[in-house]
Amino acid sequence: MSQKVRTKGKGAYVCRRCGRKGKGIIRKYGLYLCRHCFVEVAPSMGWRKYE
């Protein structure tokens, strides 16, 4: 039995790097990264963490 492909909602988006889907996907600026991958890759992309 094949599964239905999600076209709307949280399950429609997957992380480009690890393939994780659901909660924690950062879509802003077209990133499409999960929060875990974003923390690892952000410095190399030029993002800085402010306190």
N, C-alpha and C positions, 0 to 999 in steps of 0.2 A: 504494500500500500504506500503510495507516494504521499509526501506531506505537502500541504498547501504552502505556497510561497507568500510570505507576508509583503504587502505593499504599503501598509500604513502602520503607524504606531512604533513603539520601542523595538519590537522584534524585526522591523524591516531594515534596520541599520546594523552593520557589522564593522568591527575594527579592521582597518586596512592592514594592520601589522600582524595581529594574532588571530583574528577571526572571531573574537568574542562578540556576542550579541546581547541585546537587552539593555540593562541599566548601565549608566556610566559612560556612554558614548558621547564624545565631544564633537559636535557637528559644526560649531561656530567656525567661521572662516574656511569651511570646506575641509576641516581636518579629518573627520571620521576616524578618530583614535579613541580607544578606551582610556579611562583615567590612568590605568597602570602603565600602559605604553606611553601615554603623554608625559608622565613624570620622568620616564627614562630618556625620551627623545627630545623633550622641550629645550634643554640647553643647546643642543646641536642645531636646533631650528632658530635660535636667537631669542628665546623666551627667558626672562629672568624672574626669579621669585623675590618678591618684596615682603618685608615683614610687617 
